[in-house]
Amino acid sequence: MKIIVNGEAQETRAPTLAALLGELGKSEAKVATSVNEVFVPKHQRADHVLHEGDRVEVVAPRQGG
């Protein structure tokens, strides 16, 4: 299916947000996630089903000031 990840079109077979993070090599990373501009907490990623055209954001925290 085609989705948008951090503003870029991407083809994926991942059925869930957790599976997508695995495809991206970020399954163990400390990141914040949202789908279609709605925050998805870590404990809900495995149950959050992705759909054609979803807009996913994966953001890593930054330190600094």
mmCIF file of the N, C-alpha and C atoms, coordinates in Angstrom:
data_MODEL
# 
_entry.id   MODEL 
# 
loop_
_atom_site.group_PDB 
_atom_site.id 
_atom_site.type_symbol 
_atom_site.label_atom_id 
_atom_site.label_alt_id 
_atom_site.label_comp_id 
_atom_site.label_asym_id 
_atom_site.label_entity_id 
_atom_site.label_seq_id 
_atom_site.pdbx_PDB_ins_code 
_atom_site.Cartn_x 
_atom_site.Cartn_y 
_atom_site.Cartn_z 
_atom_site.occupancy 
_atom_site.B_iso_or_equiv 
_atom_site.pdbx_formal_charge 
_atom_site.auth_seq_id 
_atom_site.auth_comp_id 
_atom_site.auth_asym_id 
_atom_site.auth_atom_id 
_atom_site.pdbx_PDB_model_num 
ATOM 1   N N  . MET A 1 1  ? 0.837  -1.172 0.000  1.00 0.00 ? 1  MET A N  1 
ATOM 2   C CA . MET A 1 1  ? 0.000  0.000  0.000  1.00 0.00 ? 1  MET A CA 1 
ATOM 3   C C  . MET A 1 1  ? 0.883  1.236  0.000  1.00 0.00 ? 1  MET A C  1 
ATOM 4   N N  . LYS A 1 2  ? 0.343  2.329  -0.476 1.00 0.00 ? 2  LYS A N  1 
ATOM 5   C CA . LYS A 1 2  ? 1.082  3.589  -0.506 1.00 0.00 ? 2  LYS A CA 1 
ATOM 6   C C  . LYS A 1 2  ? 0.661  4.464  0.666  1.00 0.00 ? 2  LYS A C  1 
ATOM 7   N N  . ILE A 1 3  ? 1.671  4.942  1.396  1.00 0.00 ? 3  ILE A N  1 
ATOM 8   C CA . ILE A 1 3  ? 1.442  5.858  2.509  1.00 0.00 ? 3  ILE A CA 1 
ATOM 9   C C  . ILE A 1 3  ? 2.460  6.989  2.402  1.00 0.00 ? 3  ILE A C  1 
ATOM 10  N N  . ILE A 1 4  ? 2.322  7.979  3.252  1.00 0.00 ? 4  ILE A N  1 
ATOM 11  C CA . ILE A 1 4  ? 3.280  9.075  3.320  1.00 0.00 ? 4  ILE A CA 1 
ATOM 12  C C  . ILE A 1 4  ? 3.980  8.973  4.678  1.00 0.00 ? 4  ILE A C  1 
ATOM 13  N N  . VAL A 1 5  ? 5.311  8.901  4.672  1.00 0.00 ? 5  VAL A N  1 
ATOM 14  C CA . VAL A 1 5  ? 6.085  8.843  5.908  1.00 0.00 ? 5  VAL A CA 1 
ATOM 15  C C  . VAL A 1 5  ? 6.993  10.066 5.962  1.00 0.00 ? 5  VAL A C  1 
ATOM 16  N N  . ASN A 1 6  ? 6.780  10.900 6.964  1.00 0.00 ? 6  ASN A N  1 
ATOM 17  C CA . ASN A 1 6  ? 7.554  12.129 7.127  1.00 0.00 ? 6  ASN A CA 1 
ATOM 18  C C  . ASN A 1 6  ? 7.607  12.933 5.831  1.00 0.00 ? 6  ASN A C  1 
ATOM 19  N N  . GLY A 1 7  ? 6.463  13.027 5.174  1.00 0.00 ? 7  GLY A N  1 
ATOM 20  C CA . GLY A 1 7  ? 6.340  13.857 3.979  1.00 0.00 ? 7  GLY A CA 1 
ATOM 21  C C  . GLY A 1 7  ? 6.765  13.208 2.675  1.00 0.00 ? 7  GLY A C  1 
ATOM 22  N N  . GLU A 1 8  ? 7.207  11.960 2.716  1.00 0.00 ? 8  GLU A N  1 
ATOM 23  C CA . GLU A 1 8  ? 7.656  11.280 1.503  1.00 0.00 ? 8  GLU A CA 1 
ATOM 24  C C  . GLU A 1 8  ? 6.803  10.048 1.218  1.00 0.00 ? 8  GLU A C  1 
ATOM 25  N N  . ALA A 1 9  ? 6.415  9.888  -0.036 1.00 0.00 ? 9  ALA A N  1 
ATOM 26  C CA . ALA A 1 9  ? 5.621  8.730  -0.436 1.00 0.00 ? 9  ALA A CA 1 
ATOM 27  C C  . ALA A 1 9  ? 6.444  7.461  -0.247 1.00 0.00 ? 9  ALA A C  1 
ATOM 28  N N  . GLN A 1 10 ? 5.782  6.428  0.229  1.00 0.00 ? 10 GLN A N  1 
ATOM 29  C CA . GLN A 1 10 ? 6.475  5.162  0.484  1.00 0.00 ? 10 GLN A CA 1 
ATOM 30  C C  . GLN A 1 10 ? 5.512  4.008  0.251  1.00 0.00 ? 10 GLN A C  1 
ATOM 31  N N  . GLU A 1 11 ? 6.039  2.936  -0.275 1.00 0.00 ? 11 GLU A N  1 
ATOM 32  C CA . GLU A 1 11 ? 5.288  1.697  -0.455 1.00 0.00 ? 11 GLU A CA 1 
ATOM 33  C C  . GLU A 1 11 ? 5.612  0.797  0.736  1.00 0.00 ? 11 GLU A C  1 
ATOM 34  N N  . THR A 1 12 ? 4.590  0.184  1.330  1.00 0.00 ? 12 THR A N  1 
ATOM 35  C CA . THR A 1 12 ? 4.814  -0.689 2.480  1.00 0.00 ? 12 THR A CA 1 
ATOM 36  C C  . THR A 1 12 ? 3.876  -1.882 2.451  1.00 0.00 ? 12 THR A C  1 
ATOM 37  N N  . ARG A 1 13 ? 4.289  -2.945 3.097  1.00 0.00 ? 13 ARG A N  1 
ATOM 38  C CA . ARG A 1 13 ? 3.432  -4.118 3.312  1.00 0.00 ? 13 ARG A CA 1 
ATOM 39  C C  . ARG A 1 13 ? 3.029  -4.202 4.776  1.00 0.00 ? 13 ARG A C  1 
ATOM 40  N N  . ALA A 1 14 ? 3.507  -3.252 5.583  1.00 0.00 ? 14 ALA A N  1 
ATOM 41  C CA . ALA A 1 14 ? 3.247  -3.274 7.031  1.00 0.00 ? 14 ALA A CA 1 
ATOM 42  C C  . ALA A 1 14 ? 1.761  -3.079 7.312  1.00 0.00 ? 14 ALA A C  1 
ATOM 43  N N  . PRO A 1 15 ? 1.162  -3.996 8.056  1.00 0.00 ? 15 PRO A N  1 
ATOM 44  C CA . PRO A 1 15 ? -0.258 -3.857 8.379  1.00 0.00 ? 15 PRO A CA 1 
ATOM 45  C C  . PRO A 1 15 ? -0.522 -2.893 9.535  1.00 0.00 ? 15 PRO A C  1 
ATOM 46  N N  . THR A 1 16 ? 0.509  -2.686 10.386 1.00 0.00 ? 16 THR A N  1 
ATOM 47  C CA . THR A 1 16 ? 0.327  -1.839 11.564 1.00 0.00 ? 16 THR A CA 1 
ATOM 48  C C  . THR A 1 16 ? 1.461  -0.827 11.673 1.00 0.00 ? 16 THR A C  1 
ATOM 49  N N  . LEU A 1 17 ? 1.248  0.140  12.535 1.00 0.00 ? 17 LEU A N  1 
ATOM 50  C CA . LEU A 1 17 ? 2.282  1.148  12.769 1.00 0.00 ? 17 LEU A CA 1 
ATOM 51  C C  . LEU A 1 17 ? 3.537  0.509  13.349 1.00 0.00 ? 17 LEU A C  1 
ATOM 52  N N  . ALA A 1 18 ? 3.396  -0.444 14.256 1.00 0.00 ? 18 ALA A N  1 
ATOM 53  C CA . ALA A 1 18 ? 4.558  -1.131 14.830 1.00 0.00 ? 18 ALA A CA 1 
ATOM 54  C C  . ALA A 1 18 ? 5.349  -1.857 13.744 1.00 0.00 ? 18 ALA A C  1 
ATOM 55  N N  . ALA A 1 19 ? 4.662  -2.519 12.840 1.00 0.00 ? 19 ALA A N  1 
ATOM 56  C CA . ALA A 1 19 ? 5.336  -3.229 11.748 1.00 0.00 ? 19 ALA A CA 1 
ATOM 57  C C  . ALA A 1 19 ? 6.055  -2.249 10.828 1.00 0.00 ? 19 ALA A C  1 
ATOM 58  N N  . LEU A 1 20 ? 5.447  -1.089 10.581 1.00 0.00 ? 20 LEU A N  1 
ATOM 59  C CA . LEU A 1 20 ? 6.097  -0.069 9.755  1.00 0.00 ? 20 LEU A CA 1 
ATOM 60  C C  . LEU A 1 20 ? 7.388  0.409  10.407 1.00 0.00 ? 20 LEU A C  1 
ATOM 61  N N  . LEU A 1 21 ? 7.348  0.643  11.712 1.00 0.00 ? 21 LEU A N  1 
ATOM 62  C CA . LEU A 1 21 ? 8.564  1.065  12.407 1.00 0.00 ? 21 LEU A CA 1 
ATOM 63  C C  . LEU A 1 21 ? 9.647  0.001  12.273 1.00 0.00 ? 21 LEU A C  1 
ATOM 64  N N  . GLY A 1 22 ? 9.265  -1.268 12.289 1.00 0.00 ? 22 GLY A N  1 
ATOM 65  C CA . GLY A 1 22 ? 10.224 -2.350 12.069 1.00 0.00 ? 22 GLY A CA 1 
ATOM 66  C C  . GLY A 1 22 ? 10.834 -2.281 10.677 1.00 0.00 ? 22 GLY A C  1 
ATOM 67  N N  . GLU A 1 23 ? 10.005 -2.027 9.670  1.00 0.00 ? 23 GLU A N  1 
ATOM 68  C CA . GLU A 1 23 ? 10.505 -1.888 8.296  1.00 0.00 ? 23 GLU A CA 1 
ATOM 69  C C  . GLU A 1 23 ? 11.489 -0.731 8.181  1.00 0.00 ? 23 GLU A C  1 
ATOM 70  N N  . LEU A 1 24 ? 11.230 0.324  8.931  1.00 0.00 ? 24 LEU A N  1 
ATOM 71  C CA . LEU A 1 24 ? 12.070 1.522  8.874  1.00 0.00 ? 24 LEU A CA 1 
ATOM 72  C C  . LEU A 1 24 ? 13.314 1.403  9.752  1.00 0.00 ? 24 LEU A C  1 
ATOM 73  N N  . GLY A 1 25 ? 13.435 0.289  10.488 1.00 0.00 ? 25 GLY A N  1 
ATOM 74  C CA . GLY A 1 25 ? 14.571 0.099  11.368 1.00 0.00 ? 25 GLY A CA 1 
ATOM 75  C C  . GLY A 1 25 ? 14.483 0.923  12.643 1.00 0.00 ? 25 GLY A C  1 
ATOM 76  N N  . LYS A 1 26 ? 13.268 1.268  13.028 1.00 0.00 ? 26 LYS A N  1 
ATOM 77  C CA . LYS A 1 26 ? 13.075 2.118  14.196 1.00 0.00 ? 26 LYS A CA 1 
ATOM 78  C C  . LYS A 1 26 ? 12.229 1.449  15.276 1.00 0.00 ? 26 LYS A C  1 
ATOM 79  N N  . SER A 1 27 ? 12.129 0.135  15.254 1.00 0.00 ? 27 SER A N  1 
ATOM 80  C CA . SER A 1 27 ? 11.262 -0.539 16.218 1.00 0.00 ? 27 SER A CA 1 
ATOM 81  C C  . SER A 1 27 ? 11.758 -0.386 17.653 1.00 0.00 ? 27 SER A C  1 
ATOM 82  N N  . GLU A 1 28 ? 13.053 -0.241 17.858 1.00 0.00 ? 28 GLU A N  1 
ATOM 83  C CA . GLU A 1 28 ? 13.611 -0.085 19.203 1.00 0.00 ? 28 GLU A CA 1 
ATOM 84  C C  . GLU A 1 28 ? 13.948 1.370  19.526 1.00 0.00 ? 28 GLU A C  1 
ATOM 85  N N  . ALA A 1 29 ? 13.790 2.266  18.563 1.00 0.00 ? 29 ALA A N  1 
ATOM 86  C CA . ALA A 1 29 ? 14.145 3.673  18.768 1.00 0.00 ? 29 ALA A CA 1 
ATOM 87  C C  . ALA A 1 29 ? 13.106 4.376  19.637 1.00 0.00 ? 29 ALA A C  1 
ATOM 88  N N  . LYS A 1 30 ? 13.549 5.363  20.378 1.00 0.00 ? 30 LYS A N  1 
ATOM 89  C CA . LYS A 1 30 ? 12.642 6.197  21.161 1.00 0.00 ? 30 LYS A CA 1 
ATOM 90  C C  . LYS A 1 30 ? 12.140 7.297  20.245 1.00 0.00 ? 30 LYS A C  1 
ATOM 91  N N  . VAL A 1 31 ? 10.925 7.122  19.738 1.00 0.00 ? 31 VAL A N  1 
ATOM 92  C CA . VAL A 1 31 ? 10.341 8.076  18.805 1.00 0.00 ? 31 VAL A CA 1 
ATOM 93  C C  . VAL A 1 31 ? 8.896  8.360  19.195 1.00 0.00 ? 31 VAL A C  1 
ATOM 94  N N  . ALA A 1 32 ? 8.403  9.482  18.714 1.00 0.00 ? 32 ALA A N  1 
ATOM 95  C CA . ALA A 1 32 ? 6.980  9.811  18.818 1.00 0.00 ? 32 ALA A CA 1 
ATOM 96  C C  . ALA A 1 32 ? 6.364  9.526  17.463 1.00 0.00 ? 32 ALA A C  1 
ATOM 97  N N  . THR A 1 33 ? 5.128  9.067  17.458 1.00 0.00 ? 33 THR A N  1 
ATOM 98  C CA . THR A 1 33 ? 4.473  8.735  16.197 1.00 0.00 ? 33 THR A CA 1 
ATOM 99  C C  . THR A 1 33 ? 3.082  9.354  16.122 1.00 0.00 ? 33 THR A C  1 
ATOM 100 N N  . SER A 1 34 ? 2.699  9.692  14.896 1.00 0.00 ? 34 SER A N  1 
ATOM 101 C CA . SER A 1 34 ? 1.326  10.132 14.648 1.00 0.00 ? 34 SER A CA 1 
ATOM 102 C C  . SER A 1 34 ? 0.887  9.580  13.299 1.00 0.00 ? 34 SER A C  1 
ATOM 103 N N  . VAL A 1 35 ? -0.408 9.370  13.180 1.00 0.00 ? 35 VAL A N  1 
ATOM 104 C CA . VAL A 1 35 ? -1.002 8.932  11.923 1.00 0.00 ? 35 VAL A CA 1 
ATOM 105 C C  . VAL A 1 35 ? -2.147 9.892  11.632 1.00 0.00 ? 35 VAL A C  1 
ATOM 106 N N  . ASN A 1 36 ? -2.076 10.515 10.461 1.00 0.00 ? 36 ASN A N  1 
ATOM 107 C CA . ASN A 1 36 ? -3.084 11.499 10.052 1.00 0.00 ? 36 ASN A CA 1 
ATOM 108 C C  . ASN A 1 36 ? -3.261 12.579 11.120 1.00 0.00 ? 36 ASN A C  1 
ATOM 109 N N  . GLU A 1 37 ? -2.116 13.036 11.648 1.00 0.00 ? 37 GLU A N  1 
ATOM 110 C CA . GLU A 1 37 ? -2.038 14.132 12.615 1.00 0.00 ? 37 GLU A CA 1 
ATOM 111 C C  . GLU A 1 37 ? -2.636 13.799 13.982 1.00 0.00 ? 37 GLU A C  1 
ATOM 112 N N  . VAL A 1 38 ? -2.783 12.513 14.289 1.00 0.00 ? 38 VAL A N  1 
ATOM 113 C CA . VAL A 1 38 ? -3.268 12.075 15.607 1.00 0.00 ? 38 VAL A CA 1 
ATOM 114 C C  . VAL A 1 38 ? -2.150 11.267 16.266 1.00 0.00 ? 38 VAL A C  1 
ATOM 115 N N  . PHE A 1 39 ? -1.732 11.707 17.461 1.00 0.00 ? 39 PHE A N  1 
ATOM 116 C CA . PHE A 1 39 ? -0.674 11.036 18.207 1.00 0.00 ? 39 PHE A CA 1 
ATOM 117 C C  . PHE A 1 39 ? -1.055 9.579  18.490 1.00 0.00 ? 39 PHE A C  1 
ATOM 118 N N  . VAL A 1 40 ? -0.095 8.666  18.279 1.00 0.00 ? 40 VAL A N  1 
ATOM 119 C CA . VAL A 1 40 ? -0.307 7.247  18.592 1.00 0.00 ? 40 VAL A CA 1 
ATOM 120 C C  . VAL A 1 40 ? 0.739  6.849  19.627 1.00 0.00 ? 40 VAL A C  1 
ATOM 121 N N  . PRO A 1 41 ? 0.316  6.591  20.872 1.00 0.00 ? 41 PRO A N  1 
ATOM 122 C CA . PRO A 1 41 ? 1.270  6.190  21.916 1.00 0.00 ? 41 PRO A CA 1 
ATOM 123 C C  . PRO A 1 41 ? 1.913  4.845  21.605 1.00 0.00 ? 41 PRO A C  1 
ATOM 124 N N  . LYS A 1 42 ? 3.090  4.632  22.174 1.00 0.00 ? 42 LYS A N  1 
ATOM 125 C CA . LYS A 1 42 ? 3.853  3.408  21.928 1.00 0.00 ? 42 LYS A CA 1 
ATOM 126 C C  . LYS A 1 42 ? 3.026  2.153  22.188 1.00 0.00 ? 42 LYS A C  1 
ATOM 127 N N  . HIS A 1 43 ? 2.260  2.127  23.264 1.00 0.00 ? 43 HIS A N  1 
ATOM 128 C CA . HIS A 1 43 ? 1.508  0.917  23.608 1.00 0.00 ? 43 HIS A CA 1 
ATOM 129 C C  . HIS A 1 43 ? 0.343  0.628  22.650 1.00 0.00 ? 43 HIS A C  1 
ATOM 130 N N  . GLN A 1 44 ? 0.019  1.562  21.751 1.00 0.00 ? 44 GLN A N  1 
ATOM 131 C CA . GLN A 1 44 ? -1.057 1.342  20.788 1.00 0.00 ? 44 GLN A CA 1 
ATOM 132 C C  . GLN A 1 44 ? -0.563 1.062  19.366 1.00 0.00 ? 44 GLN A C  1 
ATOM 133 N N  . ARG A 1 45 ? 0.740  1.133  19.136 1.00 0.00 ? 45 ARG A N  1 
ATOM 134 C CA . ARG A 1 45 ? 1.282  0.988  17.778 1.00 0.00 ? 45 ARG A CA 1 
ATOM 135 C C  . ARG A 1 45 ? 1.004  -0.378 17.159 1.00 0.00 ? 45 ARG A C  1 
ATOM 136 N N  . ALA A 1 46 ? 1.074  -1.443 17.949 1.00 0.00 ? 46 ALA A N  1 
ATOM 137 C CA . ALA A 1 46 ? 0.852  -2.792 17.415 1.00 0.00 ? 46 ALA A CA 1 
ATOM 138 C C  . ALA A 1 46 ? -0.595 -2.995 16.983 1.00 0.00 ? 46 ALA A C  1 
ATOM 139 N N  . ASP A 1 47 ? -1.506 -2.250 17.572 1.00 0.00 ? 47 ASP A N  1 
ATOM 140 C CA . ASP A 1 47 ? -2.928 -2.373 17.245 1.00 0.00 ? 47 ASP A CA 1 
ATOM 141 C C  . ASP A 1 47 ? -3.410 -1.338 16.233 1.00 0.00 ? 47 ASP A C  1 
ATOM 142 N N  . HIS A 1 48 ? -2.552 -0.362 15.919 1.00 0.00 ? 48 HIS A N  1 
ATOM 143 C CA . HIS A 1 48 ? -2.974 0.708  15.014 1.00 0.00 ? 48 HIS A CA 1 
ATOM 144 C C  . HIS A 1 48 ? -2.787 0.256  13.557 1.00 0.00 ? 48 HIS A C  1 
ATOM 145 N N  . VAL A 1 49 ? -3.872 -0.067 12.911 1.00 0.00 ? 49 VAL A N  1 
ATOM 146 C CA . VAL A 1 49 ? -3.849 -0.572 11.528 1.00 0.00 ? 49 VAL A CA 1 
ATOM 147 C C  . VAL A 1 49 ? -3.646 0.599  10.558 1.00 0.00 ? 49 VAL A C  1 
ATOM 148 N N  . LEU A 1 50 ? -2.743 0.388  9.597  1.00 0.00 ? 50 LEU A N  1 
ATOM 149 C CA . LEU A 1 50 ? -2.493 1.400  8.574  1.00 0.00 ? 50 LEU A CA 1 
ATOM 150 C C  . LEU A 1 50 ? -3.410 1.180  7.377  1.00 0.00 ? 50 LEU A C  1 
ATOM 151 N N  . HIS A 1 51 ? -3.730 2.284  6.695  1.00 0.00 ? 51 HIS A N  1 
ATOM 152 C CA . HIS A 1 51 ? -4.597 2.246  5.523  1.00 0.00 ? 51 HIS A CA 1 
ATOM 153 C C  . HIS A 1 51 ? -3.951 3.021  4.377  1.00 0.00 ? 51 HIS A C  1 
ATOM 154 N N  . GLU A 1 52 ? -4.319 2.674  3.170  1.00 0.00 ? 52 GLU A N  1 
ATOM 155 C CA . GLU A 1 52 ? -3.848 3.360  1.977  1.00 0.00 ? 52 GLU A CA 1 
ATOM 156 C C  . GLU A 1 52 ? -3.995 4.868  2.156  1.00 0.00 ? 52 GLU A C  1 
ATOM 157 N N  . GLY A 1 53 ? -2.908 5.593  1.875  1.00 0.00 ? 53 GLY A N  1 
ATOM 158 C CA . GLY A 1 53 ? -2.949 7.054  1.922  1.00 0.00 ? 53 GLY A CA 1 
ATOM 159 C C  . GLY A 1 53 ? -2.702 7.672  3.288  1.00 0.00 ? 53 GLY A C  1 
ATOM 160 N N  . ASP A 1 54 ? -2.501 6.848  4.337  1.00 0.00 ? 54 ASP A N  1 
ATOM 161 C CA . ASP A 1 54 ? -2.233 7.406  5.665  1.00 0.00 ? 54 ASP A CA 1 
ATOM 162 C C  . ASP A 1 54 ? -0.986 8.274  5.636  1.00 0.00 ? 54 ASP A C  1 
ATOM 163 N N  . ARG A 1 55 ? -0.995 9.314  6.482  1.00 0.00 ? 55 ARG A N  1 
ATOM 164 C CA . ARG A 1 55 ? 0.150  10.198 6.653  1.00 0.00 ? 55 ARG A CA 1 
ATOM 165 C C  . ARG A 1 55 ? 0.763  9.917  8.015  1.00 0.00 ? 55 ARG A C  1 
ATOM 166 N N  . VAL A 1 56 ? 1.949  9.327  8.001  1.00 0.00 ? 56 VAL A N  1 
ATOM 167 C CA . VAL A 1 56 ? 2.629  8.915  9.227  1.00 0.00 ? 56 VAL A CA 1 
ATOM 168 C C  . VAL A 1 56 ? 3.802  9.857  9.489  1.00 0.00 ? 56 VAL A C  1 
ATOM 169 N N  . GLU A 1 57 ? 3.927  10.285 10.739 1.00 0.00 ? 57 GLU A N  1 
ATOM 170 C CA . GLU A 1 57 ? 5.084  11.075 11.163 1.00 0.00 ? 57 GLU A CA 1 
ATOM 171 C C  . GLU A 1 57 ? 5.818  10.285 12.244 1.00 0.00 ? 57 GLU A C  1 
ATOM 172 N N  . VAL A 1 58 ? 7.121  10.194 12.095 1.00 0.00 ? 58 VAL A N  1 
ATOM 173 C CA . VAL A 1 58 ? 7.980  9.533  13.082 1.00 0.00 ? 58 VAL A CA 1 
ATOM 174 C C  . VAL A 1 58 ? 9.036  10.566 13.478 1.00 0.00 ? 58 VAL A C  1 
ATOM 175 N N  . VAL A 1 59 ? 9.015  10.970 14.745 1.00 0.00 ? 59 VAL A N  1 
ATOM 176 C CA . VAL A 1 59 ? 9.880  12.053 15.196 1.00 0.00 ? 59 VAL A CA 1 
ATOM 177 C C  . VAL A 1 59 ? 10.724 11.595 16.371 1.00 0.00 ? 59 VAL A C  1 
ATOM 178 N N  . ALA A 1 60 ? 12.038 11.780 16.241 1.00 0.00 ? 60 ALA A N  1 
ATOM 179 C CA . ALA A 1 60 ? 12.957 11.457 17.337 1.00 0.00 ? 60 ALA A CA 1 
ATOM 180 C C  . ALA A 1 60 ? 13.161 12.713 18.176 1.00 0.00 ? 60 ALA A C  1 
ATOM 181 N N  . PRO A 1 61 ? 13.225 12.559 19.498 1.00 0.00 ? 61 PRO A N  1 
ATOM 182 C CA . PRO A 1 61 ? 13.463 13.726 20.347 1.00 0.00 ? 61 PRO A CA 1 
ATOM 183 C C  . PRO A 1 61 ? 14.858 14.293 20.117 1.00 0.00 ? 61 PRO A C  1 
ATOM 184 N N  . ARG A 1 62 ? 14.968 15.603 20.284 1.00 0.00 ? 62 ARG A N  1 
ATOM 185 C CA . ARG A 1 62 ? 16.257 16.270 20.135 1.00 0.00 ? 62 ARG A CA 1 
ATOM 186 C C  . ARG A 1 62 ? 16.580 16.993 21.427 1.00 0.00 ? 62 ARG A C  1 
ATOM 187 N N  . GLN A 1 63 ? 17.849 17.087 21.688 1.00 0.00 ? 63 GLN A N  1 
ATOM 188 C CA . GLN A 1 63 ? 18.285 17.784 22.886 1.00 0.00 ? 63 GLN A CA 1 
ATOM 189 C C  . GLN A 1 63 ? 18.994 19.055 22.447 1.00 0.00 ? 63 GLN A C  1 
ATOM 190 N N  . GLY A 1 64 ? 18.866 20.055 23.211 1.00 0.00 ? 64 GLY A N  1 
ATOM 191 C CA . GLY A 1 64 ? 19.543 21.308 22.879 1.00 0.00 ? 64 GLY A CA 1 
ATOM 192 C C  . GLY A 1 64 ? 18.694 22.489 23.260 1.00 0.00 ? 64 GLY A C  1 
ATOM 193 N N  . GLY A 1 65 ? 19.120 23.636 22.823 1.00 0.00 ? 65 GLY A N  1 
ATOM 194 C CA . GLY A 1 65 ? 18.340 24.807 23.206 1.00 0.00 ? 65 GLY A CA 1 
ATOM 195 C C  . GLY A 1 65 ? 18.616 25.991 22.376 1.00 0.00 ? 65 GLY A C  1 
# 
